[in-house]
Amino acid sequence: MNETVLTVEKLGKSFKHQPIIQNISFEVKKGEIMAVLGPNGAGKSTIIRNIMGIMYPDEGSITFHNSQKNMIPRHKIGYLPEERGLYKNVKVMDILLYLADLKSYPLKKAKERAKVYLKKFGLEGKEQSSIDELSKGMGQKVQFIASILHEPELLILDEPFSGIDPVSQELFKKEIRSLANNGTAILLSSHQMNIVEEMCDRLFMIHRGRKVVYGSIEEVKKTYANFKCVIRGKNDRAVLEQISGVQRIEQNEDVSTLYLTKDIQPAKWLKNLPEYMIIQELSLDRISLHEIFIDVATDQNLLQEAGENYE
Ligand SMILES: Nc1ncnc2c1ncn2[C@@H]1O[C@H](COP(=O)(O)OP(=O)(O)OP(=O)(O)O)[C@@H](O)[C@H]1O
């Protein structure tokens, strides 16, 4: 088991006596990508700001390795805030070196790494351009480079993919994965569920400031009905209700969606479908993280297996 880099324990924060986050506990381990998810206003940035010391928690503790609060070594943390923006009239290389220097990172090494990363992100030749001469996406790339230049042990990325094109998204994804493979602990907040599903190891989902889901992507999917089967064809609900392994049925005109219990074996289940069923089209897919998110965020709680209480 990898060593724990960040421990957030029972974190609580209120604004004007209104609780914003409550009893938030999770860990980020060396070499893993942990996602913090939740609908707008759920409290993701508040958690991140408390970790970064931009805000102080009312309750709970934040531990980096074994050191708490003001002992947290800031130079070992990289942070890409939700609010983008670097000094506008400063040159790209100058800002990168200045920020690395603030983290006490050696100048020569910072310059070498800056060149490598600028090339990687297609910004070769832009070293002497000022930030306001760059496009928004280019500026974001520079800010991302600034967050990783000093080789942080913990990297916190608040919505790293917002506002960047699909090609650049691939570059970001590749780089984030490679940093994790080299041991960086990564905490990432994003609204793009497909990306989270694809690249994160574990996730922590909050809703109205409280934990709703925490675990590996696999564990989370197991907690929710595993597969869904979509059938096009006019079938009576009564017929569908007799099929074993069906947890819940949704019908919309001729399309029926069957949410299946997690104990079914897909091939066996398909084989046992009644012969008299009308099937024009059929698909069997895993529930996506996107669907789980919508289920949680809209308070439906329909996808979670009946009787399960996810802890
Ligand atoms: N400084 C503040 N004063 C008062 N309320 C605040 C402050 N900062 C955040 N809030 C409130 O706390 C709640 C959580 O905000 P937060 O920015 O953490 O959400 P989020 O999950 O990051 O949302 P989004 O996905 O929209 O970025 C919101 O209701 C917000 O209005």
Residues whose N, C-alpha, C, O or C-beta is under 5 A from the ligand:
A	BS01	LIG	F15 I20 G38 P39 N40 G41 A42 G43 K44 S45 T46
